[in-house]
Amino acid sequence: TGEDGSARLDAAGHPVTRRVAQFPLSWSEEHFATSTDSYLTRDEALSDEERVGLAKL
């Protein structure tokens, strides 16, 4: 995304996309056995770019 939050466009004017990991669409026993803390991320562990993205949310 651009600095203003808009989508970046390629030479043909189409939005630039990238592959990202997806959240699992189904849960297993392993997910429920894992503590909540394992799904949390401390602010200190985030990069500057990730903090900016979080602030936009």
N, C-alpha and C positions, 0 to 999 in steps of 0.2 A: 504494500500500500504506500501511497505517497505520504508526505509529511502532514498533509491536511486530512488524512484518513481515506482519501479517494482511492479507487482501484488503479493500479498501474496498467497502462495499455501498451500492447506491442506495436510494431510498425504498421500493422493492418488495422489498428484501432480496437482490437479485441482485448478483454481483460487478461492479464498474465495470471496464470494459476500455477500452483505447485502441489506436489503430493504431500500429504501429512498423515500421521498415524491417526487412526480412528478409534473412538471409544468403543469397547466391545459391546455388541448389540445384545449379547446374552450373558448372563451371570452364572458362575459356577459356585460350587461349595467353597472353593479356594477364595473367591472374592469375599464371601461372607465371613470366612475364618480370619481374614486379614484385618488388623486393627485400623480404626479410622485414621490414626496418626500417619499411617503409611501412604495415605492419599493426600496428605497436606504438604504444602511447600512453604518454607520460611521465606520471608521477604529477602533476607540476606543471600539466599540461594538463587534469586532471580537476577538475570542480566538487566542492564538498563533498558534494553529493547523490550524485554518481557514486562518490566514494571510499567513502561509507557502503554503497552497493550492492555495490561490489567486495569490501568487508570481509565482507559477508554471504555472498558466494560462497565 
